[in-house]
Amino acid sequence: MCFLGCDEEETEVGRQQARGSCPYCGGKVHAVDVGSKLRLCFLPICFRFKRKYFCTLCSKRLVLYDY
Ligand SMILES: [Zn+2]
């Protein structure tokens, strides 16, 4: 677990096409895996992954619940 993040840095670590289509324009959806680096003041760096979804056509941020 990470607490007290002093600085957060996000790096794209992967990108793949996701199932389904954009509810706004019907475009293709990309799943982007983002590695989030938390630099803590007094602890070693903590790394965690997030997955974000974006429409490739209208660039809207999409929220998919697939779990
Ligand atoms: Zn779209």
PDB file of the backbone (N, CA, C, O) and the ligand in Angstrom, with CONECT records:
HET     ZN  A 101       1
ATOM      1  N   MET A   1       0.827  -1.207   0.000  1.00  0.00           N
ATOM      2  CA  MET A   1       0.000   0.000   0.000  1.00  0.00           C
ATOM      3  C   MET A   1       0.859   1.253   0.000  1.00  0.00           C
ATOM      4  O   MET A   1       1.958   1.280   0.554  1.00  0.00           O
ATOM      5  N   CYS A   2       0.342   2.264  -0.620  1.00  0.00           N
ATOM      6  CA  CYS A   2       1.070   3.522  -0.688  1.00  0.00           C
ATOM      7  C   CYS A   2       0.309   4.618   0.039  1.00  0.00           C
ATOM      8  O   CYS A   2      -0.894   4.797  -0.155  1.00  0.00           O
ATOM      9  N   PHE A   3       1.000   5.314   0.841  1.00  0.00           N
ATOM     10  CA  PHE A   3       0.410   6.468   1.492  1.00  0.00           C
ATOM     11  C   PHE A   3       1.313   7.667   1.268  1.00  0.00           C
ATOM     12  O   PHE A   3       2.488   7.519   0.933  1.00  0.00           O
ATOM     13  N   LEU A   4       0.784   8.799   1.444  1.00  0.00           N
ATOM     14  CA  LEU A   4       1.557  10.033   1.414  1.00  0.00           C
ATOM     15  C   LEU A   4       2.444  10.177   0.176  1.00  0.00           C
ATOM     16  O   LEU A   4       3.660  10.329   0.286  1.00  0.00           O
ATOM     17  N   GLY A   5       1.825  10.127  -0.989  1.00  0.00           N
ATOM     18  CA  GLY A   5       2.591  10.321  -2.208  1.00  0.00           C
ATOM     19  C   GLY A   5       3.025  11.763  -2.352  1.00  0.00           C
ATOM     20  O   GLY A   5       2.203  12.678  -2.280  1.00  0.00           O
ATOM     21  N   CYS A   6       4.285  11.962  -2.552  1.00  0.00           N
ATOM     22  CA  CYS A   6       4.786  13.315  -2.726  1.00  0.00           C
ATOM     23  C   CYS A   6       4.775  13.700  -4.186  1.00  0.00           C
ATOM     24  O   CYS A   6       4.581  14.865  -4.532  1.00  0.00           O
ATOM     25  N   ASP A   7       4.983  12.715  -5.039  1.00  0.00           N
ATOM     26  CA  ASP A   7       5.079  12.994  -6.456  1.00  0.00           C
ATOM     27  C   ASP A   7       4.578  11.766  -7.196  1.00  0.00           C
ATOM     28  O   ASP A   7       4.935  10.641  -6.846  1.00  0.00           O
ATOM     29  N   GLU A   8       3.772  11.968  -8.195  1.00  0.00           N
ATOM     30  CA  GLU A   8       3.263  10.833  -8.949  1.00  0.00           C
ATOM     31  C   GLU A   8       3.589  11.009 -10.422  1.00  0.00           C
ATOM     32  O   GLU A   8       3.370  12.068 -11.010  1.00  0.00           O
ATOM     33  N   GLU A   9       4.118   9.940 -10.998  1.00  0.00           N
ATOM     34  CA  GLU A   9       4.567  10.004 -12.377  1.00  0.00           C
ATOM     35  C   GLU A   9       3.946   8.826 -13.122  1.00  0.00           C
ATOM     36  O   GLU A   9       4.076   7.679 -12.695  1.00  0.00           O
ATOM     37  N   GLU A  10       3.278   9.107 -14.224  1.00  0.00           N
ATOM     38  CA  GLU A  10       2.613   8.034 -14.944  1.00  0.00           C
ATOM     39  C   GLU A  10       3.314   7.737 -16.262  1.00  0.00           C
ATOM     40  O   GLU A  10       3.636   8.649 -17.024  1.00  0.00           O
ATOM     41  N   THR A  11       3.545   6.466 -16.522  1.00  0.00           N
ATOM     42  CA  THR A  11       4.171   6.058 -17.772  1.00  0.00           C
ATOM     43  C   THR A  11       3.293   5.029 -18.456  1.00  0.00           C
ATOM     44  O   THR A  11       2.759   4.126 -17.812  1.00  0.00           O
ATOM     45  N   GLU A  12       3.150   5.167 -19.734  1.00  0.00           N
ATOM     46  CA  GLU A  12       2.382   4.183 -20.475  1.00  0.00           C
ATOM     47  C   GLU A  12       3.233   2.943 -20.674  1.00  0.00           C
ATOM     48  O   GLU A  12       4.340   3.028 -21.205  1.00  0.00           O
ATOM     49  N   VAL A  13       2.728   1.795 -20.255  1.00  0.00           N
ATOM     50  CA  VAL A  13       3.516   0.575 -20.355  1.00  0.00           C
ATOM     51  C   VAL A  13       2.945  -0.395 -21.376  1.00  0.00           C
ATOM     52  O   VAL A  13       3.613  -1.353 -21.765  1.00  0.00           O
ATOM     53  N   GLY A  14       1.741  -0.158 -21.802  1.00  0.00           N
ATOM     54  CA  GLY A  14       1.162  -1.065 -22.787  1.00  0.00           C
ATOM     55  C   GLY A  14      -0.142  -0.523 -23.326  1.00  0.00           C
ATOM     56  O   GLY A  14      -0.808   0.296 -22.693  1.00  0.00           O
ATOM     57  N   ARG A  15      -0.495  -1.000 -24.515  1.00  0.00           N
ATOM     58  CA  ARG A  15      -1.713  -0.512 -25.135  1.00  0.00           C
ATOM     59  C   ARG A  15      -2.273  -1.637 -25.986  1.00  0.00           C
ATOM     60  O   ARG A  15      -1.544  -2.258 -26.759  1.00  0.00           O
ATOM     61  N   GLN A  16      -3.519  -1.892 -25.853  1.00  0.00           N
ATOM     62  CA  GLN A  16      -4.116  -2.937 -26.662  1.00  0.00           C
ATOM     63  C   GLN A  16      -5.565  -2.607 -26.953  1.00  0.00           C
ATOM     64  O   GLN A  16      -6.192  -1.802 -26.265  1.00  0.00           O
ATOM     65  N   GLN A  17      -6.079  -3.244 -27.983  1.00  0.00           N
ATOM     66  CA  GLN A  17      -7.459  -2.978 -28.319  1.00  0.00           C
ATOM     67  C   GLN A  17      -8.372  -3.737 -27.367  1.00  0.00           C
ATOM     68  O   GLN A  17      -8.161  -4.916 -27.082  1.00  0.00           O
ATOM     69  N   ALA A  18      -9.367  -3.050 -26.893  1.00  0.00           N
ATOM     70  CA  ALA A  18     -10.286  -3.669 -25.954  1.00  0.00           C
ATOM     71  C   ALA A  18     -11.556  -4.098 -26.678  1.00  0.00           C
ATOM     72  O   ALA A  18     -11.855  -3.643 -27.782  1.00  0.00           O
ATOM     73  N   ARG A  19     -12.271  -4.965 -26.040  1.00  0.00           N
ATOM     74  CA  ARG A  19     -13.543  -5.388 -26.618  1.00  0.00           C
ATOM     75  C   ARG A  19     -14.575  -4.283 -26.454  1.00  0.00           C
ATOM     76  O   ARG A  19     -14.441  -3.413 -25.594  1.00  0.00           O
ATOM     77  N   GLY A  20     -15.596  -4.328 -27.282  1.00  0.00           N
ATOM     78  CA  GLY A  20     -16.658  -3.349 -27.170  1.00  0.00           C
ATOM     79  C   GLY A  20     -16.361  -2.114 -27.976  1.00  0.00           C
ATOM     80  O   GLY A  20     -15.302  -1.995 -28.593  1.00  0.00           O
ATOM     81  N   SER A  21     -17.289  -1.208 -27.969  1.00  0.00           N
ATOM     82  CA  SER A  21     -17.106   0.022 -28.719  1.00  0.00           C
ATOM     83  C   SER A  21     -17.571   1.213 -27.896  1.00  0.00           C
ATOM     84  O   SER A  21     -18.290   1.075 -26.907  1.00  0.00           O
ATOM     85  N   CYS A  22     -17.143   2.365 -28.332  1.00  0.00           N
ATOM     86  CA  CYS A  22     -17.438   3.601 -27.620  1.00  0.00           C
ATOM     87  C   CYS A  22     -18.944   3.872 -27.612  1.00  0.00           C
ATOM     88  O   CYS A  22     -19.584   3.826 -28.663  1.00  0.00           O
ATOM     89  N   PRO A  23     -19.507   4.148 -26.452  1.00  0.00           N
ATOM     90  CA  PRO A  23     -20.952   4.421 -26.375  1.00  0.00           C
ATOM     91  C   PRO A  23     -21.333   5.766 -26.985  1.00  0.00           C
ATOM     92  O   PRO A  23     -22.511   6.019 -27.238  1.00  0.00           O
ATOM     93  N   TYR A  24     -20.358   6.620 -27.221  1.00  0.00           N
ATOM     94  CA  TYR A  24     -20.649   7.946 -27.750  1.00  0.00           C
ATOM     95  C   TYR A  24     -20.629   7.975 -29.272  1.00  0.00           C
ATOM     96  O   TYR A  24     -21.520   8.543 -29.902  1.00  0.00           O
ATOM     97  N   CYS A  25     -19.609   7.360 -29.856  1.00  0.00           N
ATOM     98  CA  CYS A  25     -19.473   7.459 -31.304  1.00  0.00           C
ATOM     99  C   CYS A  25     -19.342   6.096 -31.977  1.00  0.00           C
ATOM    100  O   CYS A  25     -19.314   6.024 -33.205  1.00  0.00           O
ATOM    101  N   GLY A  26     -19.261   5.010 -31.200  1.00  0.00           N
ATOM    102  CA  GLY A  26     -19.143   3.683 -31.785  1.00  0.00           C
ATOM    103  C   GLY A  26     -17.735   3.339 -32.233  1.00  0.00           C
ATOM    104  O   GLY A  26     -17.529   2.330 -32.907  1.00  0.00           O
ATOM    105  N   GLY A  27     -16.774   4.155 -31.871  1.00  0.00           N
ATOM    106  CA  GLY A  27     -15.385   3.934 -32.259  1.00  0.00           C
ATOM    107  C   GLY A  27     -14.745   2.800 -31.486  1.00  0.00           C
ATOM    108  O   GLY A  27     -15.331   2.244 -30.558  1.00  0.00           O
ATOM    109  N   LYS A  28     -13.532   2.472 -31.887  1.00  0.00           N
ATOM    110  CA  LYS A  28     -12.811   1.409 -31.210  1.00  0.00           C
ATOM    111  C   LYS A  28     -12.256   1.893 -29.883  1.00  0.00           C
ATOM    112  O   LYS A  28     -11.900   3.059 -29.711  1.00  0.00           O
ATOM    113  N   VAL A  29     -12.197   0.956 -28.956  1.00  0.00           N
ATOM    114  CA  VAL A  29     -11.734   1.285 -27.610  1.00  0.00           C
ATOM    115  C   VAL A  29     -10.351   0.697 -27.399  1.00  0.00           C
ATOM    116  O   VAL A  29     -10.108  -0.469 -27.710  1.00  0.00           O
ATOM    117  N   HIS A  30      -9.456   1.501 -26.873  1.00  0.00           N
ATOM    118  CA  HIS A  30      -8.126   1.031 -26.533  1.00  0.00           C
ATOM    119  C   HIS A  30      -7.976   0.976 -25.023  1.00  0.00           C
ATOM    120  O   HIS A  30      -8.384   1.885 -24.300  1.00  0.00           O
ATOM    121  N   ALA A  31      -7.381  -0.115 -24.572  1.00  0.00           N
ATOM    122  CA  ALA A  31      -7.047  -0.224 -23.157  1.00  0.00           C
ATOM    123  C   ALA A  31      -5.590   0.180 -23.001  1.00  0.00           C
ATOM    124  O   ALA A  31      -4.712  -0.382 -23.656  1.00  0.00           O
ATOM    125  N   VAL A  32      -5.338   1.129 -22.157  1.00  0.00           N
ATOM    126  CA  VAL A  32      -3.976   1.613 -21.942  1.00  0.00           C
ATOM    127  C   VAL A  32      -3.554   1.284 -20.520  1.00  0.00           C
ATOM    128  O   VAL A  32      -4.178   1.713 -19.549  1.00  0.00           O
ATOM    129  N   ASP A  33      -2.484   0.515 -20.423  1.00  0.00           N
ATOM    130  CA  ASP A  33      -1.944   0.202 -19.104  1.00  0.00           C
ATOM    131  C   ASP A  33      -0.955   1.278 -18.700  1.00  0.00           C
ATOM    132  O   ASP A  33      -0.016   1.596 -19.431  1.00  0.00           O
ATOM    133  N   VAL A  34      -1.182   1.817 -17.546  1.00  0.00           N
ATOM    134  CA  VAL A  34      -0.340   2.912 -17.076  1.00  0.00           C
ATOM    135  C   VAL A  34       0.349   2.498 -15.789  1.00  0.00           C
ATOM    136  O   VAL A  34      -0.290   2.064 -14.831  1.00  0.00           O
ATOM    137  N   GLY A  35       1.641   2.638 -15.788  1.00  0.00           N
ATOM    138  CA  GLY A  35       2.398   2.391 -14.570  1.00  0.00           C
ATOM    139  C   GLY A  35       2.536   3.691 -13.816  1.00  0.00           C
ATOM    140  O   GLY A  35       3.008   4.692 -14.355  1.00  0.00           O
ATOM    141  N   SER A  36       2.127   3.667 -12.581  1.00  0.00           N
ATOM    142  CA  SER A  36       2.144   4.887 -11.800  1.00  0.00           C
ATOM    143  C   SER A  36       3.218   4.788 -10.734  1.00  0.00           C
ATOM    144  O   SER A  36       3.171   3.934  -9.849  1.00  0.00           O
ATOM    145  N   LYS A  37       4.173   5.672 -10.842  1.00  0.00           N
ATOM    146  CA  LYS A  37       5.286   5.657  -9.904  1.00  0.00           C
ATOM    147  C   LYS A  37       5.045   6.692  -8.824  1.00  0.00           C
ATOM    148  O   LYS A  37       4.841   7.875  -9.100  1.00  0.00           O
ATOM    149  N   LEU A  38       5.073   6.232  -7.623  1.00  0.00           N
ATOM    150  CA  LEU A  38       4.889   7.163  -6.515  1.00  0.00           C
ATOM    151  C   LEU A  38       6.212   7.368  -5.815  1.00  0.00           C
ATOM    152  O   LEU A  38       6.814   6.429  -5.293  1.00  0.00           O
ATOM    153  N   ARG A  39       6.643   8.581  -5.813  1.00  0.00           N
ATOM    154  CA  ARG A  39       7.881   8.879  -5.088  1.00  0.00           C
ATOM    155  C   ARG A  39       7.503   9.373  -3.705  1.00  0.00           C
ATOM    156  O   ARG A  39       6.873  10.419  -3.549  1.00  0.00           O
ATOM    157  N   LEU A  40       7.883   8.630  -2.745  1.00  0.00           N
ATOM    158  CA  LEU A  40       7.524   9.009  -1.385  1.00  0.00           C
ATOM    159  C   LEU A  40       8.652   9.788  -0.736  1.00  0.00           C
ATOM    160  O   LEU A  40       9.813   9.699  -1.136  1.00  0.00           O
ATOM    161  N   CYS A  41       8.289  10.528   0.242  1.00  0.00           N
ATOM    162  CA  CYS A  41       9.273  11.387   0.898  1.00  0.00           C
ATOM    163  C   CYS A  41      10.350  10.585   1.625  1.00  0.00           C
ATOM    164  O   CYS A  41      11.530  10.937   1.612  1.00  0.00           O
ATOM    165  N   PHE A  42       9.917   9.516   2.248  1.00  0.00           N
ATOM    166  CA  PHE A  42      10.860   8.825   3.122  1.00  0.00           C
ATOM    167  C   PHE A  42      10.901   7.329   2.883  1.00  0.00           C
ATOM    168  O   PHE A  42      11.582   6.604   3.608  1.00  0.00           O
ATOM    169  N   LEU A  43      10.170   6.850   1.859  1.00  0.00           N
ATOM    170  CA  LEU A  43      10.136   5.423   1.571  1.00  0.00           C
ATOM    171  C   LEU A  43      10.583   5.198   0.134  1.00  0.00           C
ATOM    172  O   LEU A  43      10.564   6.122  -0.679  1.00  0.00           O
ATOM    173  N   PRO A  44      10.987   3.969  -0.178  1.00  0.00           N
ATOM    174  CA  PRO A  44      11.365   3.683  -1.568  1.00  0.00           C
ATOM    175  C   PRO A  44      10.194   3.885  -2.521  1.00  0.00           C
ATOM    176  O   PRO A  44       9.039   3.998  -2.110  1.00  0.00           O
ATOM    177  N   ILE A  45      10.521   3.927  -3.766  1.00  0.00           N
ATOM    178  CA  ILE A  45       9.507   4.165  -4.788  1.00  0.00           C
ATOM    179  C   ILE A  45       8.507   3.014  -4.839  1.00  0.00           C
ATOM    180  O   ILE A  45       8.874   1.843  -4.737  1.00  0.00           O
ATOM    181  N   CYS A  46       7.273   3.365  -4.996  1.00  0.00           N
ATOM    182  CA  CYS A  46       6.209   2.380  -5.065  1.00  0.00           C
ATOM    183  C   CYS A  46       5.628   2.397  -6.477  1.00  0.00           C
ATOM    184  O   CYS A  46       5.410   3.456  -7.065  1.00  0.00           O
ATOM    185  N   PHE A  47       5.384   1.210  -6.998  1.00  0.00           N
ATOM    186  CA  PHE A  47       4.927   1.122  -8.372  1.00  0.00           C
ATOM    187  C   PHE A  47       3.600   0.374  -8.430  1.00  0.00           C
ATOM    188  O   PHE A  47       3.439  -0.678  -7.812  1.00  0.00           O
ATOM    189  N   ARG A  48       2.672   0.921  -9.167  1.00  0.00           N
ATOM    190  CA  ARG A  48       1.404   0.204  -9.304  1.00  0.00           C
ATOM    191  C   ARG A  48       0.871   0.420 -10.705  1.00  0.00           C
ATOM    192  O   ARG A  48       1.258   1.357 -11.403  1.00  0.00           O
ATOM    193  N   PHE A  49      -0.018  -0.461 -11.097  1.00  0.00           N
ATOM    194  CA  PHE A  49      -0.544  -0.392 -12.454  1.00  0.00           C
ATOM    195  C   PHE A  49      -2.015  -0.028 -12.458  1.00  0.00           C
ATOM    196  O   PHE A  49      -2.797  -0.447 -11.605  1.00  0.00           O
ATOM    197  N   LYS A  50      -2.353   0.763 -13.447  1.00  0.00           N
ATOM    198  CA  LYS A  50      -3.747   1.113 -13.642  1.00  0.00           C
ATOM    199  C   LYS A  50      -4.087   0.814 -15.094  1.00  0.00           C
ATOM    200  O   LYS A  50      -3.209   0.832 -15.957  1.00  0.00           O
ATOM    201  N   ARG A  51      -5.330   0.545 -15.359  1.00  0.00           N
ATOM    202  CA  ARG A  51      -5.750   0.365 -16.734  1.00  0.00           C
ATOM    203  C   ARG A  51      -6.805   1.408 -17.062  1.00  0.00           C
ATOM    204  O   ARG A  51      -7.814   1.548 -16.372  1.00  0.00           O
ATOM    205  N   LYS A  52      -6.536   2.135 -18.140  1.00  0.00           N
ATOM    206  CA  LYS A  52      -7.479   3.158 -18.555  1.00  0.00           C
ATOM    207  C   LYS A  52      -8.006   2.826 -19.934  1.00  0.00           C
ATOM    208  O   LYS A  52      -7.329   2.175 -20.729  1.00  0.00           O
ATOM    209  N   TYR A  53      -9.198   3.270 -20.208  1.00  0.00           N
ATOM    210  CA  TYR A  53      -9.802   3.011 -21.511  1.00  0.00           C
ATOM    211  C   TYR A  53     -10.079   4.325 -22.213  1.00  0.00           C
ATOM    212  O   TYR A  53     -10.608   5.276 -21.637  1.00  0.00           O
ATOM    213  N   PHE A  54      -9.702   4.338 -23.479  1.00  0.00           N
ATOM    214  CA  PHE A  54      -9.944   5.524 -24.276  1.00  0.00           C
ATOM    215  C   PHE A  54     -10.560   5.132 -25.604  1.00  0.00           C
ATOM    216  O   PHE A  54     -10.279   4.058 -26.138  1.00  0.00           O
ATOM    217  N   CYS A  55     -11.395   6.000 -26.132  1.00  0.00           N
ATOM    218  CA  CYS A  55     -11.910   5.812 -27.476  1.00  0.00           C
ATOM    219  C   CYS A  55     -10.866   6.362 -28.449  1.00  0.00           C
ATOM    220  O   CYS A  55     -10.328   7.451 -28.248  1.00  0.00           O
ATOM    221  N   THR A  56     -10.588   5.595 -29.504  1.00  0.00           N
ATOM    222  CA  THR A  56      -9.575   6.055 -30.448  1.00  0.00           C
ATOM    223  C   THR A  56     -10.135   7.087 -31.409  1.00  0.00           C
ATOM    224  O   THR A  56      -9.377   7.781 -32.087  1.00  0.00           O
ATOM    225  N   LEU A  57     -11.451   7.194 -31.472  1.00  0.00           N
ATOM    226  CA  LEU A  57     -12.063   8.112 -32.424  1.00  0.00           C
ATOM    227  C   LEU A  57     -12.316   9.490 -31.809  1.00  0.00           C
ATOM    228  O   LEU A  57     -11.906  10.512 -32.359  1.00  0.00           O
ATOM    229  N   CYS A  58     -12.996   9.502 -30.664  1.00  0.00           N
ATOM    230  CA  CYS A  58     -13.341  10.792 -30.066  1.00  0.00           C
ATOM    231  C   CYS A  58     -12.489  11.086 -28.835  1.00  0.00           C
ATOM    232  O   CYS A  58     -12.667  12.122 -28.195  1.00  0.00           O
ATOM    233  N   SER A  59     -11.559  10.180 -28.494  1.00  0.00           N
ATOM    234  CA  SER A  59     -10.613  10.378 -27.391  1.00  0.00           C
ATOM    235  C   SER A  59     -11.259  10.547 -26.033  1.00  0.00           C
ATOM    236  O   SER A  59     -10.633  11.062 -25.107  1.00  0.00           O
ATOM    237  N   LYS A  60     -12.497  10.120 -25.905  1.00  0.00           N
ATOM    238  CA  LYS A  60     -13.139  10.215 -24.606  1.00  0.00           C
ATOM    239  C   LYS A  60     -12.574   9.152 -23.674  1.00  0.00           C
ATOM    240  O   LYS A  60     -12.224   8.051 -24.101  1.00  0.00           O
ATOM    241  N   ARG A  61     -12.496   9.492 -22.429  1.00  0.00           N
ATOM    242  CA  ARG A  61     -12.081   8.557 -21.393  1.00  0.00           C
ATOM    243  C   ARG A  61     -13.292   7.702 -21.061  1.00  0.00           C
ATOM    244  O   ARG A  61     -14.359   8.223 -20.736  1.00  0.00           O
ATOM    245  N   LEU A  62     -13.124   6.388 -21.143  1.00  0.00           N
ATOM    246  CA  LEU A  62     -14.242   5.502 -20.888  1.00  0.00           C
ATOM    247  C   LEU A  62     -14.004   4.697 -19.636  1.00  0.00           C
ATOM    248  O   LEU A  62     -12.868   4.355 -19.307  1.00  0.00           O
ATOM    249  N   VAL A  63     -15.064   4.401 -18.951  1.00  0.00           N
ATOM    250  CA  VAL A  63     -14.953   3.576 -17.765  1.00  0.00           C
ATOM    251  C   VAL A  63     -15.687   2.271 -18.024  1.00  0.00           C
ATOM    252  O   VAL A  63     -16.904   2.249 -18.210  1.00  0.00           O
ATOM    253  N   LEU A  64     -14.932   1.195 -18.032  1.00  0.00           N
ATOM    254  CA  LEU A  64     -15.523  -0.109 -18.253  1.00  0.00           C
ATOM    255  C   LEU A  64     -15.362  -0.943 -17.002  1.00  0.00           C
ATOM    256  O   LEU A  64     -14.303  -0.958 -16.374  1.00  0.00           O
ATOM    257  N   TYR A  65     -16.399  -1.615 -16.661  1.00  0.00           N
ATOM    258  CA  TYR A  65     -16.318  -2.500 -15.503  1.00  0.00           C
ATOM    259  C   TYR A  65     -16.322  -3.928 -16.009  1.00  0.00           C
ATOM    260  O   TYR A  65     -17.381  -4.480 -16.308  1.00  0.00           O
ATOM    261  N   ASP A  66     -15.165  -4.520 -16.107  1.00  0.00           N
ATOM    262  CA  ASP A  66     -15.087  -5.854 -16.662  1.00  0.00           C
ATOM    263  C   ASP A  66     -14.513  -6.845 -15.654  1.00  0.00           C
ATOM    264  O   ASP A  66     -13.766  -7.752 -16.020  1.00  0.00           O
ATOM    265  N   TYR A  67     -14.857  -6.670 -14.424  1.00  0.00           N
ATOM    266  CA  TYR A  67     -14.429  -7.647 -13.450  1.00  0.00           C
ATOM    267  C   TYR A  67     -15.565  -8.010 -12.516  1.00  0.00           C
ATOM    268  O   TYR A  67     -15.386  -8.831 -11.617  1.00  0.00           O
TER     269      TYR A  67
HETATM  270 ZN    ZN A 101     -15.853   7.650 -29.160  1.00  0.00          ZN2+
END
